[in-house]
Amino acid sequence: MGLSIVALPELLSAFNRLRREQRLSDGQYHQIKSDLLADISDVSLCDMTPQVVGKTLSLLEMHTLRGMDAIHLAAAIAWQAEVFLSSDARQCAAARASGLRVVAV
């Protein structure tokens, strides 16, 4: 499994927002963070290489994507992912248009 280098900070940002909104308790936050770190302990991280940055820019020009969504997709393309997972409909459409097999979650 591979992740964009920005995936972990983005996930922790979302978890912290939920904690600030009191939708997660401190205990739930720490458990989710611990579970996440255990789950990704053996993943490959795709760095922000010039290739990934260039593909990100192209994706932003070709599709209606947010910046971070384009980075994740560009990383998957550079990594030559077999499957791309996302719950974002626009990101899934852009991934399909880029030739990736997509699983919407």
LUMDOVO-979673 format. One record per residue: residue in one letter; x, y, z of N, C-alpha, C, CB in turn. Coordinates in steps of 0.1 Angstrom, whole numbers, padded with zeros to 4 digits, always signed. Glycine has a CB too. Layout:
BEGIN
aXYZXYZXYZXYZ...
This chain:
BEGIN
m+0009-0012+0000+0000+0000+0000+0009+0012+0000-0010+0000+0012g+0005+0023-0007+0012+0035-0008+0003+0047-0004+0018+0037-0021l+0010+0057+0002+0003+0069+0006+0011+0081+0001+0000+0070+0021s+0004+0092-0002+0011+0104-0005+0017+0109+0009+0001+0115-0010i+0028+0116+0008+0035+0121+0020+0026+0130+0028+0048+0128+0016v+0016+0136+0022+0007+0146+0029-0005+0139+0035+0002+0156+0019a-0006+0126+0033-0018+0119+0039-0019+0119+0054-0018+0104+0034l-0008+0116+0060-0008+0116+0075-0011+0129+0081+0005+0110+0080p-0004+0140+0077-0008+0153+0083-0022+0157+0080+0001+0164+0077e-0027+0153+0068-0041+0157+0065-0051+0149+0073-0044+0154+0050l-0048+0136+0076-0057+0129+0085-0057+0134+0099-0053+0114+0084l-0045+0137+0104-0044+0142+0118-0051+0155+0119-0029+0143+0122s-0050+0163+0109-0057+0176+0109-0072+0174+0110-0054+0184+0096a-0077+0164+0103-0092+0162+0103-0096+0156+0117-0096+0151+0092f-0087+0147+0122-0090+0142+0136-0090+0152+0146-0080+0131+0139n-0080+0162+0145-0080+0173+0155-0091+0182+0154-0067+0180+0153r-0096+0184+0142-0108+0193+0140-0120+0186+0147-0111+0195+0125l-0121+0173+0145-0132+0166+0151-0131+0167+0167-0133+0152+0147r-0119+0166+0172-0117+0168+0186-0121+0181+0191-0102+0164+0190r-0116+0192+0184-0120+0206+0187-0135+0208+0187-0113+0216+0178e-0142+0202+0178-0156+0203+0177-0163+0194+0186-0161+0199+0162q-0156+0187+0195-0161+0177+0205-0169+0166+0199-0169+0185+0215r-0165+0162+0186-0172+0151+0180-0163+0138+0183-0173+0153+0165l-0151+0140+0188-0142+0130+0193-0137+0134+0206-0130+0127+0183s-0137+0124+0216-0132+0127+0229-0116+0126+0228-0137+0117+0240d-0109+0131+0238-0095+0129+0238-0091+0115+0236-0088+0136+0250g-0098+0106+0244-0095+0092+0243-0097+0086+0230-0103+0085+0253q-0108+0090+0223-0111+0085+0210-0100+0090+0200-0125+0089+0205y-0096+0103+0201-0086+0108+0192-0073+0100+0194-0083+0123+0196h-0069+0098+0206-0056+0091+0208-0057+0076+0203-0052+0091+0223q-0068+0070+0204-0070+0056+0199-0070+0056+0184-0083+0050+0205i-0077+0065+0178-0077+0066+0163-0063+0069+0158-0087+0076+0158k-0056+0078+0164-0042+0081+0160-0033+0069+0161-0037+0093+0168s-0034+0062+0172-0026+0050+0175-0029+0039+0165-0028+0045+0189d-0042+0037+0162-0046+0027+0152-0041+0031+0138-0062+0026+0152l-0042+0043+0135-0037+0048+0121-0023+0045+0120-0041+0063+0119l-0015+0049+0130+0000+0048+0129+0004+0033+0128+0006+0054+0141a-0004+0024+0135-0001+0010+0134-0005+0005+0120-0009+0002+0145d-0016+0010+0115-0020+0005+0102-0011+0009+0090-0034+0011+0099i-0004+0020+0092+0004+0025+0081+0019+0023+0084+0002+0040+0079s+0022+0015+0094+0036+0013+0097+0045+0007+0086+0037+0004+0109d+0039+0000+0077+0046-0007+0066+0042-0002+0052+0045-0021+0067v+0036+0010+0051+0032+0015+0038+0044+0022+0031+0020+0024+0039s+0043+0023+0019+0053+0032+0011+0048+0046+0010+0056+0026-0003l+0056+0055+0012+0052+0069+0011+0058+0075-0002+0058+0078+0023c+0049+0082-0009+0053+0088-0022+0056+0103-0019+0041+0087-0032d+0068+0106-0021+0073+0120-0018+0068+0130-0028+0088+0120-0018m+0070+0143-0025+0066+0154-0034+0078+0156-0043+0063+0167-0026t+0079+0148-0053+0090+0149-0063+0086+0159-0073+0093+0135-0069p+0095+0164-0082+0091+0173-0093+0081+0166-0102+0104+0177-0101q+0082+0153-0104+0072+0146-0112+0058+0147-0106+0076+0131-0114v+0057+0145-0093+0044+0146-0086+0039+0160-0086+0045+0141-0071v+0047+0170-0084+0043+0184-0085+0038+0188-0099+0054+0194-0081g+0045+0184-0109+0041+0186-0123+0028+0180-0126+0052+0182-0132k+0026+0167-0122+0013+0160-0124+0002+0167-0117+0014+0145-0121t+0005+0171-0104-0005+0179-0096-0010+0191-0104+0001+0183-0083l-0001+0199-0109-0005+0211-0117-0014+0207-0129+0007+0218-0121s-0010+0197-0136-0018+0192-0148-0032+0188-0144-0011+0181-0155l-0032+0180-0133-0045+0176-0128-0055+0187-0124-0044+0166-0116l-0049+0197-0118-0057+0209-0114-0062+0217-0126-0048+0218-0105e-0054+0217-0136-0059+0223-0149-0069+0215-0156-0047+0226-0158m-0069+0202-0155-0078+0194-0163-0090+0190-0155-0070+0181-0167h-0091+0190-0142-0102+0185-0134-0106+0195-0123-0098+0171-0128t-0118+0194-0118-0122+0202-0107-0118+0195-0094-0138+0204-0107l-0106+0198-0089-0100+0192-0078-0095+0202-0068-0089+0182-0081r-0095+0199-0055-0088+0207-0045-0074+0203-0046-0094+0204-0031g-0065+0212-0041-0051+0210-0042-0046+0197-0036-0044+0222-0035m-0050+0195-0024-0046+0182-0017-0051+0170-0024-0050+0182-0002d-0063+0170-0029-0068+0159-0037-0060+0156-0049-0083+0161-0041a-0056+0167-0056-0047+0165-0068-0034+0160-0064-0045+0179-0075i-0028+0164-0052-0015+0158-0048-0017+0143-0045-0011+0165-0035h-0027+0139-0039-0029+0125-0036-0030+0117-0049-0042+0122-0027l-0038+0122-0058-0039+0115-0071-0026+0115-0079-0050+0122-0079a-0019+0126-0079-0006+0126-0086+0004+0117-0080+0000+0141-0086a+0004+0115-0067+0012+0106-0060+0009+0091-0065+0011+0107-0045a-0004+0088-0065-0008+0075-0070-0004+0072-0084-0024+0074-0068i-0005+0082-0093-0001+0080-0107+0014+0078-0107-0005+0093-0115a+0022+0086-0100+0036+0085-0100+0040+0071-0094+0043+0096-0092w+0033+0066-0084+0036+0054-0078+0031+0042-0086+0030+0053-0064q+0024+0045-0096+0018+0035-0105+0009+0025-0097+0029+0027-0112a+0000+0031-0089-0009+0023-0081-0018+0014-0089-0018+0033-0073e-0020+0002-0084-0029-0008-0090-0044-0003-0088-0027-0022-0084v-0046+0002-0076-0060+0006-0073-0059+0020-0065-0067-0004-0064f-0069+0029-0068-0069+0042-0061-0082+0042-0053-0069+0054-0071l-0081+0044-0040-0093+0045-0031-0096+0059-0027-0090+0036-0018s-0109+0063-0028-0113+0076-0024-0128+0076-0022-0109+0086-0035s-0132+0085-0013-0146+0087-0011-0151+0100-0018-0149+0088+0004d-0142+0107-0025-0145+0120-0032-0149+0117-0046-0133+0130-0031a-0161+0120-0050-0166+0117-0064-0157+0124-0074-0180+0122-0065r-0153+0137-0072-0145+0144-0082-0131+0138-0084-0144+0159-0079q-0126+0134-0072-0113+0127-0073-0113+0114-0079-0107+0126-0058c-0124+0106-0077-0126+0093-0083-0127+0095-0099-0138+0086-0078a-0135+0105-0103-0136+0107-0117-0123+0111-0124-0147+0119-0120a-0115+0119-0117-0102+0123-0122-0093+0111-0123-0096+0135-0114a-0094+0103-0113-0085+0091-0112-0089+0082-0124-0086+0084-0099r-0102+0080-0126-0106+0071-0137-0101+0077-0151-0121+0070-0137a-0103+0090-0152-0098+0097-0164-0083+0096-0166-0103+0111-0164s-0076+0094-0155-0061+0093-0156-0057+0078-0158-0055+0098-0143g-0067+0069-0159-0064+0055-0162-0062+0046-0150-0051+0055-0170l-0065+0051-0138-0064+0043-0126-0077+0035-0124-0061+0051-0114r-0075+0023-0119-0087+0015-0114-0091+0021-0101-0084+0000-0113v-0104+0025-0099-0108+0032-0087-0118+0024-0079-0115+0045-0092v-0117+0024-0066-0126+0019-0057-0131+0030-0048-0120+0007-0048a-0144+0033-0050-0150+0044-0042-0154+0038-0028-0162+0050-0049v-0150+0045-0018-0152+0040-0004-0161+0049+0003-0139+0038+0004
